């Protein structure tokens, strides 16, 4: 079968649909620096199995190591999946980078857990019966943990840690003004700005500006609205999403509505609707958003207020045909900033792939290269929670709902 390691922007620029065999061949190594790699040739379709010792098909020169699965920490007991979802470390403060925090995306009795990366010990550090489908997770520049619920009526929470013991949570505050919505991705900037999304076909992209940096109890929530579309064209439509690019504005929302239903508040101002926005990542002055149902990642220039299709299946990334065994870019989900500033993208599908997109562009806001880093072998699992901590040679990732018993957990892949 024909394969490619990356698409050029020519197909996007010229509006062409080129067969894979006619496209350019990738260089020997993708990217530069500590995570440079030789792209793998295809997804793990031919290697799918519930019997594995390493979960990923990955490039030569990389080592995979288990951090903690349900044989190390089994929060929900028996055969129930722990549904490990997102990862972050304590990025600032004493012992920065030592502790890896995780959310667990169960229907109720959700929990946060932590792994001491020096000792390997893992434990649940917060759990509540009313926490549902905990998903998004982010360390803030002011030293707290933001985490949220990916469900209707979902809430965003802020956990405050013991300054002397980052594995102990001293209190948790609900931050309704950041929006009641189907949360997943969360990004927090040094100036206090927080970006969130509504994980829905018809979900919007939001920016919260606090009244005071580091205090999310008060502020203003905005929704992104493309200025070149009519109100009717702002609505979600599977047939027209590719046309949702161009200049935009941040429209302030009614805060009385936001604390009840942020989606309703966004609809009231005809904010732009996207296909399942799921994760957000800021690199430099650009906010990247993974729109799962659109098979694309958009780039939002925060200085110029312009939105572009940064990676899009059929444009600068291949189209997947799983039934025919054809590798492609399908259902982008979680995002991470790599050590060389490139964007890492994981899919919400089977076989779940990890792609890497270069942020150097010939056409503004469009990735020149999109390359395949890894693919999961497990027949029922997907990858989630991709994240780089303090070691630029190490990518953390989770294996979620695997067919292999008690394998729900966290791994790292490190360049030797």
C-alpha positions as CSV (number, residue, x, y, z in Angstrom):
1,X,0.0,0.0,0.0
2,X,1.1,3.5,-0.7
3,X,2.3,5.5,2.3
4,X,3.6,9.0,3.0
5,X,5.3,10.5,6.0
6,X,4.1,14.0,5.4
7,X,2.1,16.2,3.0
8,X,3.4,19.4,1.5
9,X,1.3,22.5,1.6
10,X,1.0,22.5,-2.2
11,X,-2.2,20.4,-2.1
12,X,-3.8,23.0,0.3
13,X,-2.5,26.0,-1.6
14,X,-3.6,24.8,-5.0
15,X,-6.8,23.0,-3.8
16,X,-5.5,19.7,-5.2
17,X,-6.3,16.2,-3.9
18,X,-3.1,14.3,-4.7
19,X,-2.6,10.5,-4.4
20,X,-0.2,9.6,-1.6
21,X,2.4,8.1,-4.0
22,X,3.0,11.5,-5.7
23,X,3.7,13.4,-2.6
24,X,7.1,14.3,-1.2
25,X,9.2,12.0,0.9
26,X,10.0,12.9,4.5
27,X,13.6,13.8,5.5
28,X,15.5,11.1,7.4
29,X,14.7,12.8,10.7
30,X,11.7,14.8,11.6
31,X,12.4,17.9,13.7
32,X,15.5,18.9,15.5
33,X,16.8,18.5,19.1
34,X,16.1,15.9,21.7
35,X,13.0,14.4,20.1
36,X,14.1,14.3,16.5
37,X,12.9,11.0,15.0
38,X,12.6,9.0,11.8
39,X,8.8,8.8,11.1
40,X,7.2,5.4,11.2
41,X,5.6,4.3,7.9
42,X,2.1,3.4,8.9
43,X,-0.4,2.9,11.7
44,X,-0.3,-0.3,13.8
45,X,-3.1,-2.1,11.9
46,X,-1.0,-5.2,11.2
47,X,0.2,-5.4,14.8
48,X,-3.0,-5.0,16.8
49,X,-3.2,-7.3,19.8
50,X,-4.1,-7.3,23.5
51,X,-0.8,-9.1,24.2
52,X,2.0,-6.6,24.3
53,X,4.9,-5.5,26.5
54,X,5.3,-2.1,24.9
55,X,2.1,-0.3,23.7
56,X,3.5,1.7,20.8
57,X,4.9,1.1,17.4
58,X,7.6,3.8,17.6
59,X,10.7,4.9,15.8
60,X,14.1,3.3,16.3
61,X,16.1,4.8,19.1
62,X,13.3,5.3,21.6
63,X,12.6,3.3,24.8
64,X,9.1,2.8,26.3
65,X,8.7,2.4,30.1
66,X,5.7,1.9,32.3
67,X,5.2,4.6,34.9
68,X,2.0,3.2,36.6
69,X,-0.9,1.1,35.5
70,X,-3.7,-0.6,37.4
71,X,-1.2,-3.2,38.7
72,X,0.6,-0.3,40.4
73,X,-2.5,1.7,41.4
74,X,-6.0,0.4,41.0
75,X,-8.3,3.2,42.2
76,X,-11.6,1.6,41.1
77,X,-10.7,-2.0,41.9
78,X,-11.4,-5.4,40.2
79,X,-11.8,-5.2,36.4
80,X,-13.1,-1.6,36.3
81,X,-11.0,0.6,34.1
82,X,-9.3,3.5,35.8
83,X,-9.6,5.5,32.6
84,X,-6.4,7.5,33.0
85,X,-6.8,10.6,30.9
86,X,-4.6,13.7,31.1
87,X,-1.2,14.4,32.5
88,X,0.8,17.3,33.9
89,X,3.7,17.8,36.3
90,X,4.3,20.4,38.9
91,X,6.0,22.8,36.4
92,X,7.0,25.4,39.0
93,X,7.9,25.7,42.6
94,X,10.0,23.4,44.9
95,X,10.9,20.0,43.3
96,X,9.4,21.1,39.9
97,X,8.9,18.2,37.5
98,X,9.0,15.5,40.2
99,X,5.3,14.8,40.5
100,X,3.0,13.7,37.6
101,X,-0.7,14.4,38.1
102,X,-3.5,12.6,36.3
103,X,-7.3,12.8,35.8
104,X,-9.5,9.7,35.6
105,X,-12.4,9.9,33.2
106,X,-15.0,7.8,35.0
107,X,-18.8,8.5,35.1
108,X,-18.9,9.3,38.8
109,X,-16.6,9.3,41.8
110,X,-13.9,10.9,39.7
111,X,-10.4,11.2,41.0
112,X,-7.0,12.9,40.7
113,X,-3.9,10.8,41.2
114,X,-0.2,11.6,41.5
115,X,3.0,9.6,40.7
116,X,6.3,10.4,42.3
117,X,8.6,10.1,39.3
118,X,11.6,9.6,41.6
119,X,10.2,6.7,43.7
120,X,7.5,5.3,41.4
121,X,4.9,5.5,44.2
122,X,1.4,6.4,43.0
123,X,-1.7,7.4,45.0
124,X,-5.1,9.0,44.6
125,X,-5.0,12.5,46.1
126,X,-8.6,13.7,45.6
127,X,-11.9,11.9,44.9
128,X,-15.5,12.9,45.0
129,X,-18.7,11.1,44.2
130,X,-20.1,14.1,42.2
131,X,-17.0,14.4,40.0
132,X,-18.0,13.2,36.6
133,X,-15.7,12.3,33.6
134,X,-12.7,14.3,34.8
135,X,-10.7,15.1,31.8
136,X,-8.8,18.3,31.2
137,X,-5.8,19.1,33.5
138,X,-3.3,21.9,33.6
139,X,-0.6,23.2,35.9
140,X,-1.0,27.0,36.3
141,X,1.8,29.6,36.3
142,X,0.6,30.6,39.8
143,X,1.1,27.0,41.1
144,X,-2.3,25.4,41.2
145,X,-4.0,22.5,39.3
146,X,-6.9,23.2,37.0
147,X,-9.1,20.2,36.1
148,X,-12.6,19.8,34.7
149,X,-15.5,17.6,33.7
150,X,-16.1,16.6,30.1
151,X,-19.9,16.2,30.3
152,X,-23.0,18.3,30.0
153,X,-23.0,20.9,32.9
154,X,-19.3,20.3,33.3
155,X,-17.4,22.3,35.8
156,X,-13.9,23.6,36.1
157,X,-12.1,23.2,39.4
158,X,-8.9,24.6,40.9
159,X,-6.8,22.5,43.3
160,X,-4.5,24.2,45.8
161,X,-1.6,22.2,47.0
162,X,0.3,22.1,50.2
163,X,3.5,24.2,49.6
164,X,5.5,21.7,51.6
165,X,4.0,18.6,49.9
166,X,2.9,18.8,46.3
167,X,1.2,15.4,46.7
168,X,-1.4,16.9,49.1
169,X,-4.4,19.0,48.1
170,X,-5.5,21.4,50.8
171,X,-8.6,22.7,49.1
172,X,-10.5,22.6,45.8
173,X,-12.5,25.6,44.5
174,X,-15.2,25.4,41.8
175,X,-14.6,28.1,39.1
176,X,-18.0,28.6,37.5
177,X,-17.2,31.9,35.8
178,X,-14.7,30.1,33.5
179,X,-17.8,28.4,32.1
180,X,-20.3,25.6,32.7
181,X,-19.7,23.5,29.6
182,X,-18.3,20.2,28.3
183,X,-14.7,20.8,29.3
184,X,-11.7,19.1,28.0
185,X,-8.6,21.1,27.0
186,X,-7.4,23.8,29.4
187,X,-4.5,26.3,28.9
188,X,-3.3,28.9,31.4
189,X,-1.0,31.7,30.5
190,X,1.5,33.7,32.6
191,X,-0.8,36.8,32.6
192,X,-3.7,34.8,34.1
193,X,-5.6,34.2,30.9
194,X,-7.3,30.8,30.6
195,X,-8.5,29.2,27.4
196,X,-11.1,26.4,27.4
197,X,-13.4,24.7,24.9
198,X,-16.8,23.1,24.7
199,X,-16.4,19.5,23.5
200,X,-19.5,19.3,21.3
201,X,-20.4,19.2,17.7
202,X,-21.4,22.9,17.8
203,X,-19.0,23.8,20.6
204,X,-17.1,27.1,20.8
205,X,-13.7,28.3,21.8
206,X,-13.4,30.5,24.9
207,X,-11.1,32.9,26.7
208,X,-11.3,33.8,30.3
209,X,-9.7,37.0,31.5
210,X,-9.6,37.2,35.3
211,X,-10.1,40.5,37.2
212,X,-6.9,39.7,39.0
213,X,-4.1,37.4,37.8
214,X,-4.2,34.1,39.6
215,X,-7.8,34.6,40.9
216,X,-10.3,32.7,38.8
217,X,-13.2,33.6,41.1
218,X,-14.0,36.7,39.0
219,X,-13.5,37.9,35.5
220,X,-14.9,37.9,32.0
221,X,-15.5,35.0,29.6
222,X,-15.3,35.6,25.9
223,X,-16.2,33.4,22.9
224,X,-14.4,33.4,19.5
225,X,-16.5,34.7,16.6
226,X,-15.3,34.8,13.0
227,X,-16.0,38.2,11.5
228,X,-16.4,37.2,7.9
229,X,-19.4,34.9,8.4
230,X,-23.1,35.5,8.8
231,X,-24.8,34.4,11.9
232,X,-26.2,31.4,10.1
233,X,-22.8,30.4,8.8
234,X,-21.4,30.4,12.4
235,X,-23.5,27.3,13.2
236,X,-21.9,23.9,13.1
237,X,-22.2,22.2,9.8
238,X,-20.2,19.1,8.8
239,X,-20.2,20.2,5.1
240,X,-18.9,23.7,5.6
241,X,-16.5,23.6,8.6
242,X,-13.4,23.9,6.3
243,X,-14.6,27.4,5.4
244,X,-14.4,28.6,9.0
245,X,-11.1,30.5,8.8
246,X,-10.1,34.1,8.8
247,X,-10.3,37.1,11.1
248,X,-12.1,36.8,14.4
249,X,-13.0,38.7,17.5
250,X,-13.4,37.8,21.2
251,X,-17.0,38.5,22.1
252,X,-17.9,39.1,25.8
253,X,-20.6,36.8,27.2
254,X,-23.4,37.4,29.7
255,X,-21.7,36.2,32.9
256,X,-25.1,35.5,34.5
257,X,-25.6,32.9,31.7
258,X,-22.0,31.6,31.7
259,X,-22.3,30.2,35.3
260,X,-25.3,28.2,34.2
261,X,-24.6,27.3,30.6
262,X,-21.7,28.8,28.7
263,X,-22.9,27.2,25.4
264,X,-26.2,29.1,25.7
265,X,-24.3,32.3,26.4
266,X,-22.1,31.7,23.3
267,X,-25.2,30.9,21.2
268,X,-26.8,34.2,22.3
269,X,-24.0,36.2,20.6
270,X,-23.8,33.8,17.6
271,X,-20.2,32.7,18.5
272,X,-18.6,30.4,15.9
273,X,-19.4,26.7,16.4
274,X,-16.8,24.0,15.6
275,X,-16.8,20.2,15.4
276,X,-15.9,18.8,18.8
277,X,-13.1,21.1,20.0
278,X,-11.2,18.9,22.4
279,X,-7.8,20.3,23.4
280,X,-5.9,23.6,23.4
281,X,-2.2,24.4,23.4
282,X,-0.5,27.8,23.2
283,X,2.9,27.8,21.6
284,X,4.4,31.3,21.3
285,X,1.6,33.7,20.2
286,X,-0.5,30.9,18.7
287,X,-3.4,29.0,20.3
288,X,-3.9,25.6,18.7
289,X,-7.2,23.8,19.0
290,X,-8.0,20.2,18.0
291,X,-11.4,19.9,16.3
292,X,-12.0,16.2,16.4
293,X,-15.1,15.9,14.1
294,X,-13.4,18.1,11.5
295,X,-10.2,16.0,11.3
296,X,-8.3,19.3,11.7
297,X,-6.3,21.4,14.1
298,X,-6.8,25.1,13.8
299,X,-4.2,27.8,14.6
300,X,-5.4,31.0,16.2
301,X,-3.0,33.9,16.0
302,X,-3.5,35.8,19.2
303,X,-1.8,38.9,18.0
304,X,-3.4,39.2,14.5
305,X,-6.7,37.7,15.5
306,X,-6.7,35.3,12.5
307,X,-7.7,31.6,12.5
308,X,-6.3,29.1,10.0
309,X,-6.5,25.4,9.3
310,X,-3.0,24.4,10.6
311,X,-3.4,20.6,10.0
312,X,-6.3,19.2,7.9
313,X,-6.9,15.8,6.6
314,X,-6.9,15.8,2.8
315,X,-5.0,19.1,2.7
316,X,-1.6,18.9,4.4
317,X,-2.2,15.5,6.1
318,X,-3.3,12.1,4.6
319,X,-6.9,10.9,4.9
320,X,-7.3,7.7,6.9
321,X,-9.2,4.6,5.5
322,X,-9.0,2.2,8.4
323,X,-11.0,-0.6,6.6
324,X,-8.5,-0.5,3.8
325,X,-5.6,-0.3,6.1
326,X,-4.6,3.2,4.9
327,X,-2.9,5.4,7.4
328,X,-4.2,8.9,7.8
329,X,-5.0,11.8,10.1
330,X,-8.3,11.1,11.8
331,X,-10.0,12.6,14.9
332,X,-7.3,14.7,16.5
333,X,-7.7,14.9,20.2
334,X,-4.9,15.9,22.7
335,X,-2.1,18.3,21.9
336,X,1.3,19.0,23.4
337,X,4.2,21.4,22.8
338,X,7.4,19.5,21.9
339,X,10.8,20.6,23.1
340,X,11.7,22.1,19.7
341,X,8.4,24.1,19.6
342,X,6.6,21.7,17.3
343,X,3.0,20.6,17.9
344,X,2.4,17.0,18.9
345,X,-1.1,15.6,18.2
346,X,-2.8,12.3,19.2
347,X,-5.9,10.8,17.7
348,X,-9.1,9.7,19.4
349,X,-9.6,6.5,17.3
350,X,-8.2,3.0,16.6
351,X,-5.4,2.6,15.9
352,X,-4.6,5.8,17.8
353,X,-1.6,7.6,16.2
354,X,0.7,10.4,17.4
355,X,1.5,13.0,14.7
356,X,4.0,15.9,14.9
357,X,3.4,19.1,12.9
358,X,6.2,21.7,12.3
359,X,5.3,25.2,13.2
360,X,7.6,26.7,10.5
361,X,5.2,27.6,7.7
362,X,5.5,28.8,4.1
363,X,1.8,29.6,4.0
364,X,0.9,31.5,7.1
365,X,-0.8,29.4,9.7
366,X,-0.5,26.1,7.8
367,X,2.0,23.4,8.8
368,X,4.5,22.5,6.1
369,X,5.1,19.0,7.5
370,X,2.9,16.5,9.4
371,X,4.8,13.4,10.4
372,X,3.8,10.1,12.0
373,X,5.7,9.4,15.3
374,X,3.9,6.4,16.8
375,X,0.8,4.2,16.8
376,X,-0.8,2.1,19.5
377,X,-1.0,-1.7,19.1
378,X,-3.8,-2.5,21.5
379,X,-7.0,-3.6,19.8
380,X,-9.3,-1.5,22.0
381,X,-7.2,1.3,23.4
382,X,-6.4,4.8,22.5
383,X,-3.6,7.2,23.5
384,X,-4.5,10.2,25.7
385,X,-2.7,12.8,27.8
386,X,0.4,13.4,25.7
387,X,2.7,15.7,27.6
388,X,6.3,16.8,27.9
389,X,7.5,17.5,31.5
390,X,10.9,18.8,32.5
391,X,12.9,16.2,30.5
392,X,12.9,17.3,26.8
393,X,13.7,13.7,25.7
394,X,10.6,12.2,27.4
395,X,7.0,12.2,26.2
396,X,4.4,11.0,28.8
397,X,1.2,9.3,27.5
398,X,-1.7,7.3,28.8
399,X,-3.1,4.0,27.5
400,X,-6.9,4.3,28.0
401,X,-9.5,1.5,28.0
402,X,-7.2,-1.2,26.7
403,X,-8.2,-4.8,25.9
404,X,-5.2,-6.0,28.0
405,X,-6.3,-6.4,31.6
406,X,-5.3,-3.8,34.1
407,X,-3.3,-1.9,31.5
408,X,-5.1,1.4,31.9
409,X,-2.2,3.7,32.9
410,X,0.7,6.0,32.2
411,X,3.8,5.3,30.1
412,X,6.8,7.4,28.9
413,X,8.7,7.1,25.7
414,X,12.3,8.5,25.8
415,X,14.9,9.0,23.1
416,X,18.0,7.1,24.0
